[in-house]
Amino acid sequence: MTDASVASRLEQVLERIRSAAARAGRSPEEITLIAVSKKQPVDAIRAAYGAGQRVFGESYVQEGLDKIAALRGLDIEWHFIGRIQSNKTRQIAASFAWVHGLSDLGHARRLNDQRPPEAPPLKVCLQVNLSGERSKAGVDPADLADLLAACSVLPRLEVRGLMTLPAPAEDEAGQRKPLASLRRLRDQLATAAHPLSCLSMGMSGDLEAAILEGATQVRIGTAVFGPRPYN
């Protein structure tokens, strides 16, 4: 993988974001691209950084910590995306700026208590399981208000919005349906004190649908970096 190929892929994704934003009557400036770099080498992150990307997402704690250490001199905003394990909350709280995928009050309390006092509050998006599949992570929509209320009083957490990981769909209309459900949930729960302005939804295959439904953060891996080089 060359720097030029990463830069080219990144520009193609940014053009998709601009085009989808135009369709939605939105400004592309409203949408943050999170380049999901899990299983990608540090050099690929450097290449994306050199092309202007500043926000990166990791899903495996130790891999993320190794990359954060290797790239410490760069002004990168690191997002943790994925399942949270209780024995990893201290490292997540200490090293990441954002968490996408919080759905457990116990984990929320651990992240709050373990966030270093000198760091700003940890920004979090609560993960909602819209499909009802027991194998999927996320809080049930019926329990979301209670989780939001409990998290909102934790001083070292800042609940910024909601996220979801919907099942694949065959067409854009099918993709938009669960994403629209997440937007409606946000609209129902948002208050002046907690506007829940962030909707973290949309990946390489459905970013257009997500932007049309109001995504403010899209989590893109393969379309930026190419296939993950699994060992």
Contacts in CASP RR format, 6 or more apart in sequence:
PFRMAT RR
TARGET T0000
AUTHOR 0000-0000-0000
METHOD contacts of the structure
MODEL  1
MTDASVASRLEQVLERIRSAAARAGRSPEEITLIAVSKKQPVDAIRAAYG
AGQRVFGESYVQEGLDKIAALRGLDIEWHFIGRIQSNKTRQIAASFAWVH
GLSDLGHARRLNDQRPPEAPPLKVCLQVNLSGERSKAGVDPADLADLLAA
CSVLPRLEVRGLMTLPAPAEDEAGQRKPLASLRRLRDQLATAAHPLSCLS
MGMSGDLEAAILEGATQVRIGTAVFGPRPYN
1 41 0 8 1.000
1 43 0 8 1.000
1 44 0 8 1.000
1 47 0 8 1.000
1 225 0 8 1.000
1 226 0 8 1.000
2 47 0 8 1.000
3 46 0 8 1.000
3 47 0 8 1.000
3 50 0 8 1.000
3 51 0 8 1.000
6 44 0 8 1.000
6 47 0 8 1.000
6 48 0 8 1.000
6 51 0 8 1.000
6 224 0 8 1.000
6 225 0 8 1.000
7 47 0 8 1.000
7 48 0 8 1.000
7 50 0 8 1.000
7 51 0 8 1.000
9 223 0 8 1.000
9 224 0 8 1.000
9 225 0 8 1.000
9 226 0 8 1.000
10 35 0 8 1.000
10 48 0 8 1.000
10 51 0 8 1.000
10 52 0 8 1.000
10 53 0 8 1.000
10 224 0 8 1.000
11 51 0 8 1.000
12 223 0 8 1.000
13 33 0 8 1.000
13 207 0 8 1.000
13 220 0 8 1.000
13 223 0 8 1.000
13 224 0 8 1.000
14 28 0 8 1.000
14 33 0 8 1.000
16 207 0 8 1.000
16 208 0 8 1.000
16 223 0 8 1.000
17 28 0 8 1.000
17 31 0 8 1.000
17 33 0 8 1.000
17 207 0 8 1.000
17 211 0 8 1.000
17 218 0 8 1.000
18 28 0 8 1.000
19 208 0 8 1.000
20 207 0 8 1.000
20 208 0 8 1.000
20 211 0 8 1.000
20 212 0 8 1.000
21 27 0 8 1.000
21 28 0 8 1.000
21 30 0 8 1.000
21 31 0 8 1.000
21 211 0 8 1.000
22 28 0 8 1.000
23 208 0 8 1.000
23 211 0 8 1.000
23 212 0 8 1.000
24 211 0 8 1.000
24 212 0 8 1.000
24 214 0 8 1.000
26 211 0 8 1.000
26 214 0 8 1.000
30 216 0 8 1.000
31 211 0 8 1.000
31 215 0 8 1.000
31 216 0 8 1.000
31 217 0 8 1.000
31 218 0 8 1.000
32 55 0 8 1.000
32 216 0 8 1.000
32 217 0 8 1.000
32 218 0 8 1.000
33 53 0 8 1.000
33 55 0 8 1.000
33 218 0 8 1.000
33 220 0 8 1.000
33 224 0 8 1.000
34 55 0 8 1.000
34 56 0 8 1.000
34 57 0 8 1.000
34 79 0 8 1.000
34 81 0 8 1.000
34 200 0 8 1.000
34 217 0 8 1.000
34 218 0 8 1.000
34 219 0 8 1.000
34 220 0 8 1.000
35 45 0 8 1.000
35 48 0 8 1.000
35 53 0 8 1.000
35 55 0 8 1.000
35 56 0 8 1.000
35 57 0 8 1.000
35 220 0 8 1.000
35 221 0 8 1.000
35 224 0 8 1.000
35 225 0 8 1.000
36 56 0 8 1.000
36 57 0 8 1.000
36 58 0 8 1.000
36 59 0 8 1.000
36 81 0 8 1.000
36 203 0 8 1.000
36 219 0 8 1.000
36 220 0 8 1.000
36 221 0 8 1.000
36 224 0 8 1.000
37 44 0 8 1.000
37 45 0 8 1.000
37 48 0 8 1.000
37 56 0 8 1.000
37 57 0 8 1.000
37 58 0 8 1.000
37 67 0 8 1.000
37 221 0 8 1.000
37 225 0 8 1.000
38 57 0 8 1.000
38 58 0 8 1.000
38 59 0 8 1.000
38 60 0 8 1.000
38 63 0 8 1.000
38 64 0 8 1.000
38 81 0 8 1.000
38 228 0 8 1.000
39 63 0 8 1.000
39 228 0 8 1.000
39 229 0 8 1.000
39 230 0 8 1.000
40 221 0 8 1.000
40 225 0 8 1.000
40 228 0 8 1.000
40 229 0 8 1.000
41 229 0 8 1.000
42 67 0 8 1.000
42 70 0 8 1.000
42 71 0 8 1.000
44 225 0 8 1.000
45 56 0 8 1.000
45 67 0 8 1.000
45 71 0 8 1.000
45 76 0 8 1.000
46 71 0 8 1.000
48 56 0 8 1.000
48 224 0 8 1.000
48 225 0 8 1.000
49 71 0 8 1.000
49 74 0 8 1.000
49 76 0 8 1.000
53 224 0 8 1.000
54 75 0 8 1.000
54 76 0 8 1.000
54 77 0 8 1.000
55 76 0 8 1.000
55 77 0 8 1.000
55 79 0 8 1.000
56 67 0 8 1.000
56 76 0 8 1.000
56 77 0 8 1.000
56 78 0 8 1.000
56 79 0 8 1.000
57 78 0 8 1.000
57 79 0 8 1.000
57 80 0 8 1.000
57 81 0 8 1.000
57 219 0 8 1.000
58 64 0 8 1.000
58 67 0 8 1.000
58 78 0 8 1.000
58 79 0 8 1.000
58 80 0 8 1.000
58 81 0 8 1.000
58 96 0 8 1.000
59 80 0 8 1.000
59 81 0 8 1.000
59 82 0 8 1.000
61 80 0 8 1.000
61 85 0 8 1.000
61 88 0 8 1.000
61 91 0 8 1.000
61 92 0 8 1.000
64 78 0 8 1.000
64 95 0 8 1.000
65 91 0 8 1.000
65 95 0 8 1.000
68 76 0 8 1.000
68 78 0 8 1.000
68 95 0 8 1.000
77 97 0 8 1.000
77 98 0 8 1.000
78 95 0 8 1.000
78 96 0 8 1.000
78 97 0 8 1.000
78 98 0 8 1.000
79 96 0 8 1.000
79 97 0 8 1.000
79 98 0 8 1.000
79 99 0 8 1.000
79 100 0 8 1.000
80 92 0 8 1.000
80 96 0 8 1.000
80 98 0 8 1.000
80 99 0 8 1.000
80 100 0 8 1.000
81 100 0 8 1.000
81 101 0 8 1.000
81 219 0 8 1.000
82 100 0 8 1.000
82 101 0 8 1.000
82 137 0 8 1.000
83 101 0 8 1.000
83 137 0 8 1.000
84 92 0 8 1.000
84 99 0 8 1.000
84 101 0 8 1.000
84 102 0 8 1.000
84 104 0 8 1.000
84 107 0 8 1.000
84 111 0 8 1.000
86 106 0 8 1.000
86 107 0 8 1.000
86 110 0 8 1.000
89 107 0 8 1.000
89 110 0 8 1.000
89 111 0 8 1.000
89 114 0 8 1.000
90 110 0 8 1.000
90 114 0 8 1.000
92 99 0 8 1.000
92 111 0 8 1.000
93 110 0 8 1.000
93 111 0 8 1.000
93 112 0 8 1.000
93 114 0 8 1.000
93 115 0 8 1.000
93 116 0 8 1.000
93 122 0 8 1.000
93 156 0 8 1.000
94 114 0 8 1.000
94 115 0 8 1.000
94 116 0 8 1.000
94 119 0 8 1.000
96 122 0 8 1.000
97 120 0 8 1.000
97 122 0 8 1.000
97 123 0 8 1.000
98 122 0 8 1.000
98 123 0 8 1.000
98 124 0 8 1.000
98 125 0 8 1.000
98 160 0 8 1.000
99 111 0 8 1.000
99 122 0 8 1.000
99 123 0 8 1.000
99 124 0 8 1.000
99 125 0 8 1.000
100 124 0 8 1.000
100 125 0 8 1.000
100 127 0 8 1.000
100 163 0 8 1.000
100 200 0 8 1.000
100 217 0 8 1.000
100 219 0 8 1.000
101 124 0 8 1.000
101 125 0 8 1.000
101 126 0 8 1.000
101 127 0 8 1.000
101 137 0 8 1.000
101 138 0 8 1.000
101 163 0 8 1.000
102 108 0 8 1.000
102 111 0 8 1.000
102 124 0 8 1.000
102 125 0 8 1.000
102 126 0 8 1.000
102 127 0 8 1.000
102 151 0 8 1.000
103 126 0 8 1.000
103 127 0 8 1.000
103 128 0 8 1.000
103 129 0 8 1.000
103 137 0 8 1.000
103 138 0 8 1.000
103 139 0 8 1.000
103 147 0 8 1.000
104 139 0 8 1.000
105 147 0 8 1.000
105 150 0 8 1.000
105 151 0 8 1.000
108 124 0 8 1.000
108 147 0 8 1.000
108 150 0 8 1.000
108 151 0 8 1.000
108 154 0 8 1.000
108 157 0 8 1.000
109 154 0 8 1.000
111 122 0 8 1.000
111 124 0 8 1.000
111 156 0 8 1.000
111 157 0 8 1.000
112 122 0 8 1.000
112 154 0 8 1.000
112 155 0 8 1.000
112 156 0 8 1.000
112 157 0 8 1.000
113 156 0 8 1.000
115 121 0 8 1.000
115 122 0 8 1.000
115 156 0 8 1.000
115 157 0 8 1.000
120 158 0 8 1.000
121 155 0 8 1.000
121 156 0 8 1.000
121 157 0 8 1.000
121 158 0 8 1.000
122 156 0 8 1.000
122 157 0 8 1.000
122 158 0 8 1.000
123 158 0 8 1.000
123 160 0 8 1.000
124 151 0 8 1.000
124 157 0 8 1.000
124 158 0 8 1.000
124 159 0 8 1.000
124 160 0 8 1.000
124 161 0 8 1.000
125 159 0 8 1.000
125 160 0 8 1.000
125 161 0 8 1.000
125 162 0 8 1.000
125 163 0 8 1.000
125 198 0 8 1.000
125 200 0 8 1.000
125 217 0 8 1.000
126 139 0 8 1.000
126 144 0 8 1.000
126 147 0 8 1.000
126 148 0 8 1.000
126 151 0 8 1.000
126 159 0 8 1.000
126 161 0 8 1.000
126 162 0 8 1.000
126 163 0 8 1.000
127 137 0 8 1.000
127 138 0 8 1.000
127 139 0 8 1.000
127 162 0 8 1.000
127 163 0 8 1.000
127 164 0 8 1.000
127 165 0 8 1.000
128 138 0 8 1.000
128 139 0 8 1.000
128 141 0 8 1.000
128 144 0 8 1.000
128 162 0 8 1.000
128 163 0 8 1.000
128 164 0 8 1.000
128 182 0 8 1.000
128 185 0 8 1.000
129 136 0 8 1.000
129 137 0 8 1.000
129 138 0 8 1.000
129 139 0 8 1.000
129 140 0 8 1.000
129 141 0 8 1.000
129 164 0 8 1.000
130 141 0 8 1.000
130 164 0 8 1.000
130 166 0 8 1.000
130 178 0 8 1.000
130 181 0 8 1.000
130 182 0 8 1.000
131 166 0 8 1.000
131 167 0 8 1.000
131 178 0 8 1.000
132 140 0 8 1.000
133 167 0 8 1.000
136 165 0 8 1.000
137 165 0 8 1.000
139 147 0 8 1.000
141 181 0 8 1.000
141 185 0 8 1.000
144 162 0 8 1.000
144 185 0 8 1.000
144 189 0 8 1.000
145 189 0 8 1.000
148 159 0 8 1.000
148 189 0 8 1.000
148 194 0 8 1.000
148 196 0 8 1.000
151 157 0 8 1.000
151 159 0 8 1.000
152 159 0 8 1.000
152 193 0 8 1.000
152 194 0 8 1.000
159 194 0 8 1.000
159 196 0 8 1.000
160 196 0 8 1.000
160 197 0 8 1.000
160 198 0 8 1.000
161 186 0 8 1.000
161 196 0 8 1.000
161 197 0 8 1.000
161 198 0 8 1.000
161 199 0 8 1.000
161 200 0 8 1.000
162 182 0 8 1.000
162 185 0 8 1.000
162 186 0 8 1.000
162 196 0 8 1.000
162 198 0 8 1.000
162 199 0 8 1.000
162 200 0 8 1.000
163 182 0 8 1.000
163 199 0 8 1.000
163 200 0 8 1.000
163 201 0 8 1.000
163 217 0 8 1.000
164 178 0 8 1.000
164 179 0 8 1.000
164 182 0 8 1.000
164 200 0 8 1.000
164 201 0 8 1.000
166 175 0 8 1.000
166 178 0 8 1.000
166 179 0 8 1.000
166 201 0 8 1.000
166 206 0 8 1.000
167 178 0 8 1.000
169 175 0 8 1.000
169 177 0 8 1.000
169 206 0 8 1.000
172 206 0 8 1.000
172 208 0 8 1.000
172 209 0 8 1.000
172 212 0 8 1.000
174 209 0 8 1.000
175 206 0 8 1.000
175 209 0 8 1.000
175 210 0 8 1.000
176 209 0 8 1.000
176 212 0 8 1.000
176 213 0 8 1.000
179 201 0 8 1.000
179 202 0 8 1.000
179 206 0 8 1.000
179 209 0 8 1.000
179 210 0 8 1.000
179 213 0 8 1.000
179 214 0 8 1.000
179 215 0 8 1.000
180 213 0 8 1.000
182 199 0 8 1.000
182 201 0 8 1.000
182 213 0 8 1.000
183 199 0 8 1.000
183 213 0 8 1.000
183 214 0 8 1.000
186 196 0 8 1.000
186 199 0 8 1.000
189 196 0 8 1.000
190 196 0 8 1.000
190 197 0 8 1.000
197 216 0 8 1.000
198 216 0 8 1.000
198 217 0 8 1.000
199 210 0 8 1.000
199 213 0 8 1.000
199 214 0 8 1.000
199 215 0 8 1.000
199 216 0 8 1.000
199 217 0 8 1.000
200 215 0 8 1.000
200 216 0 8 1.000
200 217 0 8 1.000
200 219 0 8 1.000
201 210 0 8 1.000
201 213 0 8 1.000
201 215 0 8 1.000
201 217 0 8 1.000
201 218 0 8 1.000
202 209 0 8 1.000
202 210 0 8 1.000
202 211 0 8 1.000
202 215 0 8 1.000
202 218 0 8 1.000
202 219 0 8 1.000
202 220 0 8 1.000
203 210 0 8 1.000
203 218 0 8 1.000
203 219 0 8 1.000
203 220 0 8 1.000
203 221 0 8 1.000
204 220 0 8 1.000
204 221 0 8 1.000
204 222 0 8 1.000
204 223 0 8 1.000
205 223 0 8 1.000
207 215 0 8 1.000
207 218 0 8 1.000
207 220 0 8 1.000
207 223 0 8 1.000
210 218 0 8 1.000
211 218 0 8 1.000
222 228 0 8 1.000
END
